[in-house]
Amino acid sequence: MNDPEDQAWLKEMIVSLLENMATRVENLGRLLVSKEPKDLQAELHQIKGVAANFGLAALSEVVIKAEGFAKTGEIDSSVEEGKKIAAIWESTRQELEKKFST
């Protein structure tokens, strides 16, 4: 990807990802405390979509588990799995910022 237009587009997408996920992780943090099943499942579903769209495999794996627990009403298990998401995202965010100098 040496084309300047492609690089600019990719950087724009990464900036959008970083902003979106900052909001998502913040929302998730509140929901992990409130344990509101429908809202928790919905937020996990949104994060799962973002992770899938950007090919974030480690994040996707954990979110899929957490959402699965939420879907079956295993909220405490969903919360425990969901607590891993912020740390995985932070590591991913740092790598993206280093690579794309955002």
C-alpha positions in Angstrom: 0.0 0.0 0.0 2.4 2.7 -1.3 -0.2 4.9 -2.9 -0.6 8.1 -0.8 -4.3 8.1 -1.3 -4.6 4.5 0.0 -2.4 5.4 2.9 -4.5 8.4 3.7 -7.7 6.4 3.5 -6.3 3.7 5.8 -5.1 6.2 8.3 -8.6 7.8 8.3 -10.1 4.3 8.9 -7.7 3.7 11.8 -8.5 7.1 13.4 -12.2 6.2 13.0 -11.6 2.8 14.6 -9.7 4.4 17.5 -12.5 6.9 18.2 -15.3 4.3 17.9 -13.6 1.8 20.2 -12.8 4.5 22.8 -16.6 5.0 23.1 -17.4 1.3 22.9 -14.9 0.4 25.7 -16.2 3.2 27.8 -19.8 2.0 27.3 -18.8 -1.5 28.0 -17.1 -0.6 31.3 -20.4 0.9 32.5 -22.3 -2.2 31.4 -20.0 -4.6 33.0 -20.9 -2.9 36.3 -24.7 -2.5 35.7 -25.0 -6.0 34.1 -28.0 -4.9 32.1 -28.4 -8.0 29.8 -29.9 -6.5 26.7 -27.6 -3.4 26.7 -24.5 -5.6 27.5 -25.3 -8.0 24.7 -25.9 -5.1 22.2 -22.6 -3.4 23.1 -20.7 -6.7 22.8 -22.4 -7.2 19.4 -21.2 -3.8 18.2 -17.7 -4.5 19.4 -17.8 -7.9 17.7 -18.7 -6.2 14.4 -15.9 -3.7 14.7 -13.4 -6.4 15.5 -14.5 -8.5 12.6 -14.4 -5.6 10.1 -10.9 -4.8 11.1 -9.6 -8.3 11.4 -8.8 -8.0 15.1 -8.7 -11.7 15.9 -7.7 -11.6 19.6 -10.4 -9.1 20.4 -13.0 -10.9 18.3 -12.4 -14.2 20.0 -13.0 -12.8 23.5 -16.0 -10.7 22.4 -17.6 -13.7 20.7 -17.4 -15.6 24.0 -18.7 -12.7 26.1 -21.6 -12.2 23.7 -22.4 -15.9 23.7 -22.7 -15.9 27.4 -24.9 -12.8 27.4 -27.2 -14.4 24.8 -27.7 -17.5 27.0 -28.3 -15.4 30.1 -25.0 -16.2 31.7 -24.4 -12.6 32.6 -21.7 -13.2 35.3 -19.7 -15.3 32.8 -20.2 -12.6 30.1 -19.0 -9.9 32.5 -15.9 -12.0 33.4 -15.1 -12.5 29.8 -15.9 -8.9 29.0 -13.4 -7.7 31.5 -10.7 -8.9 29.3 -11.7 -6.7 26.4 -10.3 -3.4 27.6 -6.8 -4.8 28.0 -6.9 -6.5 24.7 -8.1 -3.3 23.0 -5.4 -1.2 24.8 -2.7 -3.4 23.4 -4.2 -3.3 20.0 -4.6 0.4 20.1 -1.0 0.9 21.0 0.1 -1.2 18.1 -2.1 0.6 15.7 -0.9 4.0 16.9 2.7 2.9 16.6 2.2 1.5 13.1 0.1 4.4 11.8 1.5 7.2 13.9 -2.0 8.6 14.7 
